[in-house]
Amino acid sequence: MRLITVLLITCCFVFFASLAFANEGTSTVVSVNGVDLTKAELDQEISKIVPMERSFHGGLSEEKQLEINKKGMETLINMELQYQDGLSKGQRLDKKALEREIDLLVAKFPMREAYLEAVEKAGFSEQTMERFVSRNIVSKNMKKFEVDDKVNVSDAMVVSYYEEKKASYMKPEEYRASIILVKVPPSALSEEREVFKKKADSVYQQLKTGADFADLAAKFSDDMSRIKGGDLGYFHAGQADDQDFDAQIQKLQVGEASSVIRSLKGFYIIKLTDKRPPRQLPFEEMKDKIRLLLVNAEKDRLYKLWIDGLRAKAKIIYPPEKKTDKGSKS
């Protein structure tokens, strides 16, 4: 079966429709409080996690695919519970608001017939599509009401967190260095490598006789930093790809240059131009990041509390169980 991805965008969500046979899309994957949710709806949640394309899926392990499907199912159920909670509290899209949202979807297609065809092939009817749109918007509105609007992170909480974690808000020792790099192609033979080594040695000799490091970098370096005289800016230990680079930097005094150093990239000379000691990051510098961290943590807590409460009262039935449960709705 050929899969085509159709992109539909509303002001509230992105809808990726994987076109499939309609009868496949309408099959029930779970029932939530008597409301049947379909494979088409599940596909929409899965498609937000990974593109619904066969070529991409071919690169996923069975274990990873099962994990994605499970996450998609959990999201679908949670969205439905949020929607049902919203309906019970009088939150719903009126007819005009719903029509506006549908019009936004239709506008992504050359004509309404093309939109209806995409909807049908994705396993939806006009009515189920309208409910799908309503659920996405109402559930997000409810999340704002039940979670986002209830978050309260005070200045005192931010200060307290900073004081508690103060020891972790340290900036490590920083270095500023310049480099002259003579690149060696990975395929170079030993004789060719010697030629590059001699070039690096020649540059080093010029440096020892008083030539300016920045001028030599601009003239001979193969590193992009040559346009700044070889300046790499500030960095801390562990940021460089080359462990030998870190080791050499820590041996140098400010203003001192190394000898020629061999690396996987070729040969280089480094000069330490400045060093900053470790320092405590002040509260003023960290307060916004801490506040965001606390806000997100509180949102996670409130959301879990809300959803766990809804799930505790919900009747969630999967197809195998549903077949033997004659009291459940089809």
C-alpha positions in Angstrom: 0.0 0.0 0.0 1.4 3.4 -1.0 1.6 5.8 1.9 1.3 9.6 1.3 1.7 12.2 4.0 -0.7 15.1 4.0 0.1 18.1 6.1 -2.8 20.0 7.7 -2.2 22.9 10.0 -4.6 24.7 12.4 -3.7 27.5 14.8 -3.6 24.9 17.6 -2.0 21.7 16.3 -0.2 20.0 13.4 -2.1 17.1 11.8 -0.1 14.5 9.7 -2.5 12.3 7.9 -1.1 9.0 6.7 -3.4 7.9 3.9 -4.6 4.4 4.3 -7.7 2.3 3.5 -10.7 3.9 5.2 -11.9 0.6 6.7 -8.5 0.2 8.3 -8.5 3.7 9.8 -12.0 3.2 11.3 -11.1 0.1 13.3 -11.3 0.7 17.1 -8.0 0.6 19.0 -9.4 1.6 22.5 -12.6 2.6 24.1 -12.5 5.4 26.7 -15.6 5.8 28.9 -17.7 4.2 26.1 -16.2 6.4 23.3 -14.4 4.3 20.6 -11.1 5.8 19.4 -9.9 4.6 16.0 -6.7 3.6 14.3 -6.9 6.8 12.2 -6.8 8.8 15.4 -3.9 6.8 16.9 -2.0 7.3 13.6 -2.2 11.0 14.1 -0.6 10.8 17.5 2.1 8.4 16.3 2.9 10.6 13.3 3.8 13.5 15.7 6.4 11.2 17.2 7.9 9.8 14.0 7.0 10.5 10.3 4.5 8.0 8.9 6.6 7.0 6.0 7.5 3.4 5.2 11.1 4.3 4.3 11.6 5.8 7.7 9.8 3.0 9.5 12.2 0.5 7.8 15.0 1.9 9.9 13.2 1.4 13.3 13.6 -1.7 15.4 10.5 -3.6 16.4 11.2 -2.7 20.0 11.4 1.0 19.1 8.2 0.8 17.0 6.3 -0.8 19.9 7.6 2.0 22.2 6.4 4.6 19.8 3.0 2.9 19.4 2.6 2.7 23.2 3.5 6.4 23.6 1.0 7.3 20.8 -1.7 5.3 22.5 -1.1 6.9 25.9 -1.2 10.4 24.3 -4.5 9.6 22.5 -6.1 8.3 25.7 -5.0 11.3 27.7 -6.2 13.8 25.0 -9.6 12.1 25.0 -9.8 12.2 28.8 -8.9 15.9 28.8 -11.6 16.5 26.1 -14.2 14.6 28.1 -13.2 16.5 31.2 -13.6 19.7 29.3 -17.1 18.8 28.0 -18.2 17.9 31.5 -17.1 21.4 32.6 -18.9 23.2 29.7 -15.8 23.7 27.5 -16.6 23.1 23.9 -16.2 24.8 20.5 -19.3 26.5 19.3 -20.4 25.8 15.8 -18.9 29.0 14.3 -15.5 28.4 16.0 -15.4 24.8 14.7 -16.3 26.0 11.2 -13.4 28.5 11.4 -10.9 25.7 12.4 -12.2 23.4 9.6 -11.9 26.2 7.1 -8.3 26.6 8.1 -7.7 22.9 7.2 -9.6 23.1 3.9 -7.6 26.2 2.9 -4.5 24.0 2.8 -6.0 22.1 -0.2 -6.7 23.4 -3.7 -10.4 22.7 -3.3 -12.8 21.3 -0.7 -13.2 18.0 -2.6 -9.4 17.4 -2.2 -9.7 18.0 1.6 -12.7 15.6 1.9 -10.8 12.9 -0.1 -7.8 13.2 2.2 -10.0 13.0 5.2 -11.7 9.9 3.9 -8.5 8.2 2.9 -7.1 8.9 6.4 -10.0 6.9 7.9 -12.1 9.9 9.0 -15.6 11.0 8.1 -16.5 14.7 8.2 -18.2 14.2 11.6 -15.3 12.3 13.1 -12.9 14.8 11.7 -14.8 17.6 13.4 -14.6 15.8 16.7 -10.9 15.2 16.1 -10.4 19.0 15.6 -12.6 19.8 18.6 -10.8 17.4 20.9 -7.4 18.8 20.0 -8.4 22.3 20.8 -10.6 21.7 23.8 -8.0 19.3 25.4 -5.3 21.9 25.0 -7.5 24.6 26.4 -8.2 22.4 29.4 -4.5 21.7 29.9 -4.0 25.5 30.1 -6.8 25.8 32.6 -6.0 22.8 34.8 -2.2 23.1 34.5 -0.6 26.2 33.1 -2.8 28.7 34.8 -2.3 27.0 38.1 1.4 27.2 38.2 2.8 29.4 40.9 6.5 29.8 41.2 7.4 32.6 43.6 10.6 34.7 43.8 11.3 33.1 47.2 11.1 29.6 45.6 13.6 30.6 43.0 16.0 32.1 45.6 15.6 29.0 47.8 16.4 26.6 44.8 19.5 28.7 44.0 20.8 28.6 47.5 20.2 24.8 47.8 22.0 24.1 44.5 24.5 26.9 44.7 27.5 24.6 44.6 26.4 23.3 41.2 26.3 26.8 39.7 30.0 27.1 39.2 31.6 28.1 36.0 34.8 26.0 35.5 38.2 27.4 34.7 38.2 28.9 31.2 40.9 29.3 28.6 41.3 31.5 25.6 43.7 30.2 22.9 44.8 30.6 19.3 45.7 27.8 16.9 47.7 27.3 13.7 46.6 24.0 12.1 48.4 22.2 9.2 45.8 19.7 8.0 46.8 16.3 6.8 44.4 14.3 4.6 43.3 11.1 6.3 44.4 9.1 3.2 47.9 10.6 3.2 50.9 8.2 3.1 53.7 8.5 5.6 55.9 10.3 3.1 53.2 12.8 2.4 52.6 13.3 6.1 56.3 14.2 6.5 55.8 17.0 4.1 53.0 18.5 6.2 55.1 18.0 9.3 58.0 20.0 7.8 55.6 22.8 7.0 54.4 22.9 10.6 58.0 22.8 11.8 58.8 25.7 9.5 55.9 27.8 11.0 57.1 26.9 14.5 60.6 28.1 13.7 59.3 31.4 12.4 57.3 31.8 15.7 60.4 31.1 17.8 62.3 33.8 15.9 59.8 36.4 16.8 57.0 36.2 14.1 53.6 37.2 15.2 51.3 34.3 15.9 48.2 35.9 14.4 50.1 36.7 11.2 51.3 33.2 10.9 47.8 31.8 11.5 46.3 34.0 8.9 49.0 32.9 6.4 49.5 29.2 7.1 46.6 27.8 9.2 44.0 25.5 7.6 41.6 26.1 10.5 38.7 28.5 9.9 39.9 30.6 12.9 42.7 31.9 10.6 40.4 34.8 9.7 40.7 35.9 13.4 44.4 35.3 13.7 43.7 31.8 15.0 41.7 32.9 17.9 39.4 30.2 19.3 37.7 32.4 21.9 37.0 31.1 25.5 36.3 27.5 26.3 36.7 25.2 29.3 38.5 21.9 29.7 36.7 19.0 28.0 35.1 21.0 25.2 37.8 20.1 22.7 37.5 17.0 20.6 41.2 16.3 21.0 42.2 15.2 24.6 45.8 16.1 23.8 44.7 19.6 23.1 43.2 19.9 26.6 46.3 18.5 28.1 48.6 20.9 26.3 46.5 23.9 27.1 46.7 23.1 30.8 50.5 23.0 30.7 50.9 26.4 29.1 51.3 29.8 30.8 49.4 32.8 29.4 51.3 34.1 26.5 53.1 30.8 25.9 52.9 28.7 22.7 53.3 25.0 22.4 55.6 23.1 20.1 54.2 21.2 17.1 51.6 18.7 18.2 50.4 15.8 16.2 46.7 14.9 16.0 44.2 13.0 13.9 43.6 16.2 11.8 47.2 17.0 11.3 49.7 19.1 13.1 49.0 22.2 15.2 50.6 24.8 17.4 48.5 26.4 20.2 49.0 29.6 22.1 47.3 30.3 25.5 46.2 34.0 25.4 44.1 34.2 28.6 42.9 32.1 31.5 39.9 32.7 33.8 39.6 31.1 37.2 36.5 29.1 38.2 33.7 31.4 39.4 30.4 31.3 41.2 27.6 32.1 38.8 25.6 34.9 40.5 21.8 34.6 41.3 21.0 37.4 38.8 22.6 35.4 36.0 20.8 32.2 36.9 17.4 33.2 38.1 15.5 33.1 34.8 16.8 29.6 34.0 15.9 28.4 37.5 12.4 29.9 37.3 11.8 28.1 33.9 13.1 24.9 35.4 10.7 25.2 38.4 7.8 26.2 36.2 8.3 23.2 33.9 8.6 20.8 36.9 5.4 22.2 38.4 3.6 21.8 35.1 4.7 18.2 35.0 3.5 17.6 38.6 0.1 19.3 38.0 -0.4 17.5 34.7 0.3 14.1 36.2 -2.0 14.8 39.2 -4.8 15.8 36.8 -4.3 12.9 34.4 -3.9 10.3 37.1 -7.1 11.5 38.6 -9.0 11.2 35.3 -7.5 7.8 34.6 -8.4 6.5 38.0 -12.1 7.1 37.2 -12.0 6.1 33.6 -13.1 2.9 32.0 -10.5 2.1 29.3 -11.1 -1.0 27.3 -8.9 -2.4 24.5 -10.4 -4.5 21.7 -9.5 -8.0 23.0 -11.3 -7.3 26.3 -14.0 -5.4 24.6 -15.1 -8.4 22.6 -16.0 -10.3 25.8 -17.5 -7.2 27.5 -21.1 -7.1 26.3 -21.9 -4.1 28.4 -19.5 -1.8 26.6 -20.5 0.4 23.7 -19.5 -0.3 20.2 
